[in-house]
Amino acid sequence: MLKKLNFKKISFLVYGLGSTGKSVVKFFLKKKIKNFQVWDDKVKLKNKYKIKNFLGLKNNLRKADFIVLSPGINLNKSKHKQELKKYKKKIITDLDLLYLFYPKLKSIVVTGTNGKSTTCKIIYHLLKKGKFDVKLGGNIGTPVLDLYLNKGVYVVIEASSYQLSYSKFVKPNYAILLNITTDHLDWHGSMANYVSSKLKIFQLQDKSNFALIDISLKELFKKNRFLSKLFIINSKEYNKIKIKIQNDYLKSRANEENIKFVYKLAKLLKIKKNIFIDSMNSFRGLPHRYETFLKKRNITFVNDSKATSLRASKLALENNKNIFWIVGGLPKDNDKINLNKIKSNIVYSYIIGKNINFFKKKLIGKIKFKISKNLKFAIKNALSDIKLLKNDKNTILLSPGAASFDQFENFEKRGDEFKRLSKKYVKKFI
């Protein structure tokens, strides 16, 4: 089907004119695809485009062969959800367009609840060091249709569950599923829908393609009878060369989980072991992902603002002793954390945000905590407690275990503010 489409005879409706929608329009113009219309529920965005012969949303939804839906649009909460659901079979994404226009594309698609961005960045860095022609895009920042694709290029794609939920033509050469834990259920409606979206990366794969999954997902993969060559990822293979990785950033539990996938991928791509080791040791991490940004006397400051679930925070909490943990924000529904094996690592916890009771219930009887409300007071409280306790080594860790939207526009703004305030108040402490 991918090779038979005549794009000059196909009509499109681009629904949603955020960064992804704008990228689709730009791509159509570049490819001289003229038979498309655009729509956005926000009139100001829609009016930026001079639309000829627009007969109204309902008519265009009906007439379009494909509806290219932006990933930020929730089908169940959209203003025009009834009309969209009626034509759900027509809905595709920018990821689909990439595969439809480039059916021979070499691609590595990474998804999972946690670790997608870092894993994609590590893979990109590895392939660069291995002299591959490689591009990086998707949910990590650059829309895939904005990438300039040479013949023979490898495209590393971070795919979110939002994108995959509507996708129908994604067919990676290498599909990587890092993990699945409870997340985004308010958007997907159920855990089954969320899992189904993640599994989309395997659905069209054939026997010439590769699937890399965590050992915990083995039965789920086999139950769906996917055709790709399956590789179950565990720690045994990576542990053989782990000692040669001297990059402190990659020694965290979360990143070791990511690297074992990258190591297997390196072997499948026939990248030499010395190139793998060199690229891991030269890799510089992404901001807001267990980012050590400041060390003063006996205190290390770690910005893990990207940890928007308690499972992600647990991985961070496993890495150090004498942790002064800043937690709180907008929690995920039914999110849980087992603190039994790591509570000895935590000296104090400081709850911030507007959902204090949710986090109090998780910590009562297990970890000493203080209600700090915001980052400013949390940092000041942590510094005061460190001064009193006089431990040799201490870590002030922002790993909120929750989304940022109760106090910040996004996790980046939250992380940046944590870094700014930490640098300000540690001077007064010293």
N, C-alpha and C positions, 0 to 999 in steps of 0.2 A: 504493500500500500504506500509506503514512504516514497518509492521511486516513481509511482504512477501519477502523482498529483501534478496537475497543470495549474500553477499559481496565477496565471493570467486569467483563468476562468473561475477562480475561487474568490468568494467575497468574505470579508472579515468585518467584525465589529470589535473595536478595542474598547473594553469597558474598564475604566479606571485610568486616570491620567497623572498618577504619581510618577516616581522615578522609573518604574517598570513600564508603565503605559507609554510614557514619553519615549522610552527606549524602543518600544515596538513601533511607534509611529516613525521615528527616525530610521529604523531598519527598513520599513516598508518603502519609504521614500528613496533610500539608498538602493534598494533592489528594484525600484521602479514598479512596485505593486500599487496600482491605482484604485483598485476596487475595495476600498475599506472606508468605514465610518468610525467616528469616535464618540464616546459618551463618558461623562462623569457626573455623579450625583451632585457635585458642587458646581453650581452654575458658572462661577468665575473661571474655573479650570476649563470647563467645556467651551466657554465663549472665546477662549484664546485661539481656538481653531476655527477657521472659516469653512463651514461645512456646506457643501452643495447637495441639493436634493435630499436633505435629511427629512424623512417622513415620520419621525417620531420613534421613540424607543421600542415600542411593541412591534411595529412594522419591521424595524431593522433587526431586532432579535429574531424575528420569524424568517426574514429573507437571508440573513447571513449564513454562510456555510460553517464558519467557525466564529466563536465568541472568545476573544483573547482576554481573559479575566486577570486583573492584577491580584497578586497573592494577599494583599492586605484586605481584600473584600471578603467578608464572611457571608456565605450564601444564605445562612439562616437569619442573619441580622440586617441584610441589605434592605434599603428602602424599596427595592423592586424585586424582593425575594421570590414572589409568586411567579413572575415572568421569567426570572432566571432559572428557577427550578423546572419550569416547563420545558426549557431548552437545555437542560443540563448536559445532554449527550454531545452538544456542540461545543461545550466549554473546554478550552485548552489554555496553556500558559506560554510564557516566553520560552521556557525550557523546551516545550514541544516544538515551537517554531524553529529553534536551533537544530533539532534533530530532523525535522521535516525538510529544511533547506540544505542541511549538510548530512545526508544519510550515511556517508563514509567517515564521519567525524570520529576521532580517537578521543575518548573521554573517560575521566575518572570521577565518579559521583560519590560524594560523601554525605551521609545523613546520620542522624542519631539525636538523642535528647541533649546530650552534653558532649562538648569537645569538637564540634564540627569545624569551627573557624580555625582553631589551632592546628588541627590535623591537616586541613587543606593547605594552610600556610607552610607547614613542615613538608608536605608532599611537593609543593611548588618549589620550595628551597632545595629539596633533594634533587628534583629533576633539573633544575637550573645548574646545580653543581655537576650533575651527570651529563651536561651538554645536550639536554633535550630542548627542543623548541616547545615552550609551554606557556599557557595563559591561565589566569586565575579569575574566576567570576562566580556570579550567582548571589546567594544570600550574604556572602562575605563582603559585598560592597559594589562591585562593578556588574551591572546587568549583563547577562551572557551575550545579548545581541549587540552590545557595544564593543565586544572584543573583535580585534582584527585577526582573522584566522588564515594563516598560511597553509599551504598543502603540507600534510604530515605533522601538523601541530597537535600537541596533547592539550586538552582543556580540563583543568581541575575545577569541579563545580561543587560548591556547597549548596545543598538542597534542603530547604526547610519543609516541614510538614505542611505548611500552608501552600507552598508551590506544588508539592507532590500530590496533594489532595485532589487537585483538578487536572493533573497531568495525565496524558494518554499515550504519548509517543516517546517517552524517555527510554533510551536503550544504551546504557553505558558499556564500554569494554570492561571496565573494572567498577564494580558497585560495592561500596563499603558501608556497612551498617554497624556503627560503633556500640550502641546501647539503646535500650528503650526503657524509660521510666515514666511515671505519671506526669503529664505536662499538657498544657494547652487544651484541657478538656472542656473549658468554657467555649472554646472556638470549634472544636471537633464534635462535641456533644457526647462522646463516649470514648472509653479506652480502645474499644474495638475499631472505631473509625480512625483514631490516632495511629494505631499499629498498622492498619491497612494502608494509610498514606505513606508510611515509612517503607513498606514492602513493595511499593510501586517501582522502586529502582531495579527490582529483579524480574518483574512480570514479563517483559519483552526480551529478556536475555535468552540467548541460545547456547548451545554447547561450546561455542568458540569464545564465550565471555566468561568472566570470573566474578565470583561473589565471595566477599570476605565478611564474616560475621563473628561476633563474640560467641564463645562456647555456650553461654547461657541462652542463646537464641537458636541453637541447633535444631531443636524439635519443631519450633515455629517455622523454620525454613523448610524442613522436610515435609511438614504437614501440607504446605502449599504446593509441593511438587514442582518447584522451579527447575529450569533446564540447565542453568549455568554450572560451570565447574565450581564446586563449593570448597572453600578453605575455612576451617574452624580455627579461630585465633585464640590462643591462650598464651600464658607468659613463658612457657618452657623454652621455646625457640629463641625469643628475645633475651632471656636470662643468660644465654651462653656468651653474649657479647656486651651485656649491660655494663660490666665493669669498665669498658672502654669509653663509655659516654661520660664525659667530665663536665658537661653543661649543667649547672645547678638548676636552671629553670626547668630542664627536662627530667629532673630527678623527683619531681613531685609525683604523688600517686596518680593524679589525674593524667598527667602527661605520659607517664609510663604506660597507662592504659591506651593512650593514643599511639605511642611509638611502636608498640608491638604490631599494630596494623600496618604502619609505614614500613617496618622491616620486612614483613611478608610481601608487601607490594614491591619493594626494592628487589627482592629475589625474583619475583615474577617478571619484572622488567629487566632482569639480568644486569642490575646495577652492582658494581663491585663492592665488596664489603668495606674496603678502605674509603671509598667515596661516601658510602652511607655513614660511616663513623665520623669522617671529616665534616660532612654536612650537618650532622646532629650537633657536633661540638661548636659549629660556627653559627647555629641558628639563634636568632634573637626573638624572644617571645612577643606576643601581641599584648597591647595595653589592656588592663582590666581583667586579665586572666592569670591569676596567681602571680602578679607583677610585683617583684621586690624593687621598690623605687627609692628607698631611703634607709640608711643605716647610721645611727648615731649612738655612740658609746655602746651600751648593752641592749639597745632596742633595734629590732628590724621591723620595718613597716611593709606590709603586703597588701596590695590592692587586688582583691578578687571580686570586684563589683559585678562581673559577668555571672557569678554564681547566683542564679535566680531560682534555684530549687534547693531544698535541704539536702538532697543527695549530692549535689555539686559542692555544697559547703562541707559535707562530711569528708569528701576527698581532700579538701584543703586542710581540715582539722587533723588529718592523719599525719601531716608532714612535720609538725614541730611540737616541742614541749613549751610550757609556760606561755600559752596563748591567751591573749586578751582579745576576745572575739566580739566584733560588732555585728549584730544580726538584726534583721527586721525589714519591713517594707510591705508590699502587697503579696501575701502568700498564695501559693497554688492550692486549689481545692484538695483536701485530703492528703496534703503533703506530710510525710513522716520522716523521722530520723532516729536511728538507734544509737544512742550515745554511750552505751555501756562500755565499749572497748576503747573509746577515745576521750572519755570525760576526764581522765587523769592528765590529759594534755592541756586542758583548759583551766586557767586560773579564775578568770571572771568572764562573764558575758554582759554585753551592754545592748539593751533593746532600744532600737530607734523606730520611728515611723508611727503610723496611726492604727496599727493592728497589734497592740501590745499584749492583749489577752491571749491571742493565738500563740505567741512565742513564749509567754509565761508558762502556759500549760505544757509546752515541750521541755522546759528547763527546770521547773519546780521539783525539788527533791533530788536533782541530779547535778546541777551546776549552779554555783553562786552567780547571781545576776543583779544588775542595776537598771532601772528605767532611765534612759538617757535622752529619749525623745528624738534628738537630732544628732548629726555627725559631730558638730562642735562640742557638745557636752559629752558625747561618748569618748572622743579623743582626750579631752581634758580629764575625764574620770579615769581612763586607762593610764594616762601618764602619772596621775596622783597615786594610783594604786601601785604602780611599778616603783615609784619613789619610796613608798612605805615598805614594800616587801623586799626590796634589795636583792633580787635574783641576779645571777651572773648574766643570763641571756633571756631575752623576752621578745615576743612577737606580737605586735598589734596588727590584727588581721580584720580587714573588712571583707567578710564573705556573707552577704546578707541573707542568702537562702530564700530570696523573694524578689519580685519585680520592684522596680523603682518608682512606679507611677504615682504613689501616694505623696511623694515629696519631690521627685525629680522627673524631668522630661524623658530620660532614658538612663540605662546603666552607665553609659559613658559620662554623662554629666555628674552622676553620683560618684563615680570613680575619680573624676577630675577634682571634684570638691573635696573628697577625702585626702587626695594628695596635697592640695593647696593648704588645707587646714592643718594637716600633719606637719608640714614644713614650717608653718607659722608657730604652732604651739610647742613643738619640740624645742625650739630656740629658748622659749621661756622656761621650759623644764630644765634644760641644761644650764 
